[in-house]
Amino acid sequence: MNTLHKITSYDALAFYWCHGLTHMPRLATCSRMISRLGDGGLYLALGLSLAMFEVQDGESFLFAGLLAFALELPLYLILKNTIKRDRPCDRFDNFDAFIIPSDKFSFPSGHAAAAFVFATVLSHFYPSMLVLSYSIAVLIGLSRVMLGVHYPTDIAAGAVLGTSIATVALNVYAL
């Protein structure tokens, strides 16, 4: 068995394990609420609020974040539409997702990428928020698996993408 096949097999097993947990109704409801945190509106609202009311770093946070998202979004779309990995809810016959995904493909997770962009930029300007911001980013990613629309490696790839792009954006912004 080649390495890619092994990874895919482990990914499916991890997905099935996570999906099995969502048969607990409260976990599915909680996953929906956590997933909504990563829809994007909260990121913009917090960025604008900090830019208006936090004089020391708020404006820099907003502009660095906008740059990071401007770099992340096209790269994420290129990857997703080049790799074209089916979502687990479309690939497996024995279950349905708890939500309707916004697009057809799963790799990488856009919610995870955006959550990690936000966590990286936020913790750069506000280091005291590091643990909280990354914890929320992890929960957003896990919620997408629990809802049946992503595999665990989709989340890991989104996390790597988001963190990497945010780091590049922060370095460019610092110039």
Contacts in CASP RR format, 6 or more apart in sequence:
PFRMAT RR
TARGET T0000
AUTHOR 0000-0000-0000
METHOD contacts of the structure
MODEL  1
MNTLHKITSYDALAFYWCHGLTHMPRLATCSRMISRLGDGGLYLALGLSL
AMFEVQDGESFLFAGLLAFALELPLYLILKNTIKRDRPCDRFDNFDAFII
PSDKFSFPSGHAAAAFVFATVLSHFYPSMLVLSYSIAVLIGLSRVMLGVH
YPTDIAAGAVLGTSIATVALNVYAL
1 9 0 8 1.000
7 153 0 8 1.000
11 151 0 8 1.000
11 152 0 8 1.000
11 153 0 8 1.000
12 88 0 8 1.000
12 151 0 8 1.000
14 145 0 8 1.000
14 151 0 8 1.000
14 152 0 8 1.000
15 88 0 8 1.000
15 145 0 8 1.000
15 148 0 8 1.000
15 151 0 8 1.000
15 152 0 8 1.000
18 142 0 8 1.000
18 145 0 8 1.000
18 146 0 8 1.000
18 152 0 8 1.000
19 88 0 8 1.000
19 95 0 8 1.000
19 145 0 8 1.000
19 146 0 8 1.000
19 148 0 8 1.000
21 27 0 8 1.000
21 146 0 8 1.000
22 28 0 8 1.000
22 31 0 8 1.000
22 98 0 8 1.000
22 146 0 8 1.000
22 147 0 8 1.000
22 148 0 8 1.000
27 146 0 8 1.000
28 98 0 8 1.000
28 146 0 8 1.000
28 147 0 8 1.000
30 143 0 8 1.000
31 98 0 8 1.000
31 142 0 8 1.000
31 143 0 8 1.000
31 146 0 8 1.000
31 147 0 8 1.000
32 98 0 8 1.000
32 99 0 8 1.000
32 143 0 8 1.000
32 147 0 8 1.000
34 139 0 8 1.000
34 140 0 8 1.000
34 142 0 8 1.000
34 143 0 8 1.000
35 99 0 8 1.000
35 111 0 8 1.000
35 140 0 8 1.000
35 141 0 8 1.000
35 143 0 8 1.000
35 144 0 8 1.000
35 147 0 8 1.000
37 115 0 8 1.000
37 136 0 8 1.000
37 139 0 8 1.000
37 140 0 8 1.000
38 111 0 8 1.000
38 114 0 8 1.000
38 115 0 8 1.000
38 140 0 8 1.000
39 111 0 8 1.000
40 114 0 8 1.000
43 69 0 8 1.000
43 114 0 8 1.000
43 118 0 8 1.000
47 58 0 8 1.000
47 61 0 8 1.000
47 62 0 8 1.000
47 65 0 8 1.000
48 62 0 8 1.000
50 57 0 8 1.000
50 58 0 8 1.000
50 61 0 8 1.000
50 62 0 8 1.000
51 58 0 8 1.000
51 59 0 8 1.000
51 61 0 8 1.000
51 62 0 8 1.000
54 61 0 8 1.000
57 125 0 8 1.000
57 126 0 8 1.000
58 125 0 8 1.000
60 125 0 8 1.000
60 173 0 8 1.000
61 121 0 8 1.000
61 122 0 8 1.000
61 125 0 8 1.000
61 126 0 8 1.000
63 173 0 8 1.000
64 121 0 8 1.000
64 124 0 8 1.000
64 125 0 8 1.000
64 169 0 8 1.000
64 170 0 8 1.000
64 173 0 8 1.000
65 117 0 8 1.000
65 118 0 8 1.000
65 121 0 8 1.000
65 166 0 8 1.000
65 169 0 8 1.000
67 169 0 8 1.000
67 172 0 8 1.000
67 173 0 8 1.000
68 117 0 8 1.000
68 120 0 8 1.000
68 121 0 8 1.000
68 162 0 8 1.000
68 165 0 8 1.000
68 166 0 8 1.000
68 169 0 8 1.000
68 170 0 8 1.000
69 114 0 8 1.000
69 117 0 8 1.000
71 165 0 8 1.000
71 168 0 8 1.000
71 169 0 8 1.000
72 113 0 8 1.000
72 114 0 8 1.000
72 117 0 8 1.000
72 161 0 8 1.000
72 162 0 8 1.000
72 165 0 8 1.000
72 166 0 8 1.000
72 169 0 8 1.000
75 161 0 8 1.000
75 165 0 8 1.000
76 108 0 8 1.000
76 110 0 8 1.000
76 113 0 8 1.000
76 158 0 8 1.000
76 161 0 8 1.000
79 107 0 8 1.000
79 108 0 8 1.000
79 157 0 8 1.000
79 161 0 8 1.000
80 103 0 8 1.000
80 105 0 8 1.000
80 106 0 8 1.000
80 107 0 8 1.000
80 108 0 8 1.000
80 110 0 8 1.000
81 105 0 8 1.000
83 105 0 8 1.000
83 107 0 8 1.000
84 104 0 8 1.000
84 105 0 8 1.000
85 105 0 8 1.000
85 106 0 8 1.000
85 107 0 8 1.000
85 151 0 8 1.000
85 154 0 8 1.000
86 104 0 8 1.000
86 105 0 8 1.000
86 106 0 8 1.000
87 97 0 8 1.000
87 101 0 8 1.000
87 104 0 8 1.000
87 105 0 8 1.000
87 106 0 8 1.000
87 148 0 8 1.000
87 149 0 8 1.000
87 150 0 8 1.000
88 97 0 8 1.000
88 106 0 8 1.000
88 148 0 8 1.000
88 149 0 8 1.000
88 150 0 8 1.000
88 151 0 8 1.000
89 95 0 8 1.000
89 96 0 8 1.000
89 97 0 8 1.000
89 101 0 8 1.000
89 148 0 8 1.000
89 149 0 8 1.000
90 104 0 8 1.000
95 148 0 8 1.000
97 147 0 8 1.000
97 148 0 8 1.000
97 149 0 8 1.000
98 146 0 8 1.000
98 147 0 8 1.000
98 148 0 8 1.000
99 147 0 8 1.000
99 148 0 8 1.000
99 149 0 8 1.000
101 149 0 8 1.000
106 149 0 8 1.000
106 150 0 8 1.000
106 151 0 8 1.000
106 154 0 8 1.000
107 151 0 8 1.000
107 153 0 8 1.000
107 154 0 8 1.000
107 157 0 8 1.000
108 154 0 8 1.000
108 157 0 8 1.000
108 158 0 8 1.000
108 160 0 8 1.000
108 161 0 8 1.000
109 141 0 8 1.000
109 144 0 8 1.000
109 150 0 8 1.000
109 154 0 8 1.000
109 155 0 8 1.000
109 157 0 8 1.000
109 158 0 8 1.000
110 158 0 8 1.000
111 140 0 8 1.000
111 141 0 8 1.000
111 143 0 8 1.000
111 144 0 8 1.000
111 150 0 8 1.000
112 137 0 8 1.000
112 140 0 8 1.000
112 141 0 8 1.000
112 144 0 8 1.000
112 150 0 8 1.000
112 154 0 8 1.000
112 155 0 8 1.000
112 156 0 8 1.000
112 157 0 8 1.000
112 158 0 8 1.000
112 159 0 8 1.000
112 162 0 8 1.000
113 158 0 8 1.000
113 159 0 8 1.000
113 161 0 8 1.000
113 162 0 8 1.000
113 165 0 8 1.000
114 162 0 8 1.000
115 136 0 8 1.000
115 137 0 8 1.000
115 140 0 8 1.000
115 141 0 8 1.000
116 134 0 8 1.000
116 137 0 8 1.000
116 158 0 8 1.000
116 159 0 8 1.000
116 161 0 8 1.000
116 162 0 8 1.000
116 163 0 8 1.000
116 166 0 8 1.000
117 162 0 8 1.000
117 163 0 8 1.000
117 165 0 8 1.000
117 166 0 8 1.000
117 169 0 8 1.000
118 133 0 8 1.000
118 137 0 8 1.000
118 166 0 8 1.000
119 130 0 8 1.000
119 133 0 8 1.000
119 134 0 8 1.000
119 136 0 8 1.000
119 137 0 8 1.000
119 163 0 8 1.000
120 162 0 8 1.000
120 163 0 8 1.000
120 166 0 8 1.000
120 167 0 8 1.000
120 170 0 8 1.000
121 166 0 8 1.000
121 169 0 8 1.000
121 170 0 8 1.000
122 129 0 8 1.000
122 133 0 8 1.000
123 129 0 8 1.000
123 130 0 8 1.000
123 133 0 8 1.000
123 134 0 8 1.000
124 166 0 8 1.000
124 170 0 8 1.000
137 159 0 8 1.000
138 159 0 8 1.000
141 150 0 8 1.000
141 155 0 8 1.000
141 159 0 8 1.000
142 155 0 8 1.000
144 150 0 8 1.000
144 154 0 8 1.000
144 155 0 8 1.000
145 151 0 8 1.000
145 152 0 8 1.000
145 154 0 8 1.000
145 155 0 8 1.000
END
